[in-house]
Amino acid sequence: MEFSELIKTATVENVLLSCAGLPAVRGTLCITSHHLLLSSCPGGDLELWLLIRNVDAVEKRVQNLGWYQPPRTNSSARDTRLTGSSGTITLRCKDLKVLQLEIPGMEECLNIASSIEALSSVDSVMMMYPFFYRPPSLKLEEGWHQFPLEQYFQQISSQTSQWRLSLAAQCMDREEATVLVHGAEGTDTTLLVTALAQVILDPSCRTLAGFQGLLEREWIQAGHPFHLRCAHSAYSHARLKQEAPLFLLFLDCVWQLSRQFPFSLEFGERLLLSLFDNAYASAYGTFLCNNEKERSLCKVKESTHSLWAWLNRPEEQQKLLNPLYSHNALVIWPSVEPQSIQLWQGLFLRWIRPSQHLDEAWAEIQRLVEENNTPAKESTGNRLSQSLSDHTAGMENRR
């Protein structure tokens, strides 16, 4: 299959893009194999760069129809033409963003909608964008081997007789050995509870590196089926039996922990948002496929970039850190009372409510904490962090 076969109309002029909270923009709409682009007129700035895999549902509506009948001569047949037609396409994305495109021309509108629907539903893993994405700043091998699964399961097997490890040579033309883990088959709920318990009990899992390692060994390498579970998000009209927002539920639980223990997690909300976005639609191969066997057959680690390689670059890592973090060796038992559970506004309302003031507040917190980040001022810094955290929480509740 060629991508060009799925694109009925590649370019449309004079398209109006609307998104909640932002001014409407008119420009040229282009469809590529993996992206939907809109370049504004007349300056030509790129106003939209949307990974088509991120589209969860496409809604189309043809409107403003007018009929025109030209003058008729004795020898001419009746000629009735459709004029002044246009259409509206609403794109509901997996990251909960909603975009609206007003497209001149009924045929162009239907072709664009059909093309997006076809491209967003391509199910072949090796046709997805991570296999084509080649950022110049990253190498393919970066990030794939920083969390060796063997060490983790060696530790587990030494503590219990319920697990055993074996090395088996892989089939086909590969000579290296792979680790096979044998144990009781768990459920999705077991996975969620086990992973969350480690964040609560183990301080190392509350660091940036430790949390990434937890995701690798519990969710990715030991077999959560992301391709099946995250095929669609909230807006899709299709509901397959295998779909379930379990990973989102886990991220929400971790976010709740971060609200109740604002100093105990080294990473902030931005990491959780990035993980949610990439689990459903990504330029990286970290969440591709359903298990290690499929990733090996598709050569994911040889042919795609790791999300960790991008997030762990110093300039990106700095954005993910919690400026209020202070190592806490204790167990962090959360309150599960109804009044303790909050709506994750940063995720569920991020495209509806502007975050400018909250972003400015966090930038100020970062600056103040850095100024007070000396051993002599540690107690003062902790008191400052407490005050700033309370202030920020109050601002968020008013959003």
HELIX and SHEET records of a PDB file:
HELIX    1   1 PHE A    3  LEU A    6  5                                   4    
HELIX    2   2 ILE A   52  ASN A   54  5                                   3    
HELIX    3   3 MET A  106  SER A  120  1                                  15    
HELIX    4   4 VAL A  125  MET A  127  5                                   3    
HELIX    5   5 TYR A  129  PHE A  131  5                                   3    
HELIX    6   6 LEU A  149  GLN A  159  1                                  11    
HELIX    7   7 ASP A  188  LEU A  201  1                                  14    
HELIX    8   8 PRO A  203  ARG A  206  5                                   4    
HELIX    9   9 LEU A  208  LEU A  214  1                                   7    
HELIX   10  10 LEU A  215  ILE A  220  3                                   6    
HELIX   11  11 PHE A  226  ARG A  229  1                                   4    
HELIX   12  12 LEU A  246  GLN A  260  1                                  15    
HELIX   13  13 GLU A  269  TYR A  280  1                                  12    
HELIX   14  14 GLU A  292  LEU A  297  1                                   6    
HELIX   15  15 VAL A  300  SER A  303  1                                   4    
HELIX   16  16 LEU A  307  LEU A  311  1                                   5    
HELIX   17  17 PRO A  314  LEU A  320  1                                   7    
HELIX   18  18 PRO A  338  SER A  340  5                                   3    
HELIX   19  19 GLN A  345  PHE A  348  1                                   4    
HELIX   20  20 GLN A  356  GLU A  371  1                                  16    
HELIX   21  21 PRO A  375  LYS A  377  5                                   3    
HELIX   22  22 GLU A  378  ASN A  397  1                                  20    
SHEET    1   A 7 LEU A  46  LEU A  51  0                                        
SHEET    2   A 7 HIS A  35  SER A  40 -1                                        
SHEET    3   A 7 LEU A  22  ILE A  31 -1                                        
SHEET    4   A 7 THR A  11  CYS A  19 -1                                        
SHEET    5   A 7 VAL A  98  PRO A 104 -1                                        
SHEET    6   A 7 SER A  86  CYS A  93 -1                                        
SHEET    7   A 7 VAL A  55  GLN A  63 -1                                        
SHEET    1   B 2 GLY A  66  TYR A  68  0                                        
SHEET    2   B 2 ARG A  81  THR A  83 -1                                        
SHEET    1   C 2 ARG A 164  ALA A 169  0                                        
SHEET    2   C 2 ALA A 177  HIS A 182 -1                                        
END                                                                             
